[in-house]
Amino acid sequence: MDHQHSSAPARALITPTEPADLDVAIRVAQRMLATYGQPAYSDAGAVAQAHGALTESLRILLRSLGAEAVDAR
C-alpha cells in the first residue's frame, strides 16, 4: 500500500524520517576515529591523512550544531 488513507488521524499517518544532522555527524566522527584514530606516527602520510579526517569530522560536527569553524590564521 503506497498511500495513506486521508481520513486517518494526523498522528496515525506514517512519514519516513531521515536521521538528524547531529546523528549523522556523530556516526561520521565515530567512523573517522575508528579508521584514523591511531595512525603510525612514523608514517608522515598516515599522520597527514588522520589530521585531514579529524579536521573534516570536526567541521561536519560543528555544522550539525549550527556553528562554523573559525579560521585561526
FENUR-V950902 format. One record per pair of residues at least 12 apart in sequence whose C-alpha atoms are under 10 Angstrom apart, sorted by the first residue. I is the first residue (numbers start at 0). GAP is how many residues later the second one is. Records with the same first field share a line. If there is no record, write none. Layout:
I = GAP ; GAP
//
This chain:
19 = 44
20 = 39 ; 40 ; 42 ; 43 ; 44 ; 45
21 = 38 ; 39 ; 40 ; 41 ; 42 ; 43 ; 44
22 = 38 ; 41
23 = 36 ; 37 ; 40
24 = 32 ; 33 ; 34 ; 35 ; 36 ; 37 ; 38 ; 39 ; 40
25 = 31 ; 32 ; 34 ; 35 ; 38
26 = 30 ; 34
27 = 25 ; 28 ; 29 ; 30 ; 32 ; 33
28 = 24 ; 25 ; 27 ; 28 ; 29 ; 31 ; 32
29 = 27
30 = 22 ; 26
31 = 18 ; 20 ; 21 ; 22 ; 24 ; 25
32 = 17 ; 20 ; 21 ; 24
34 = 15 ; 18
35 = 13 ; 14 ; 15 ; 16 ; 17 ; 18
36 = 13 ; 14 ; 16 ; 17
37 = 12
38 = 12
54 = 14
//
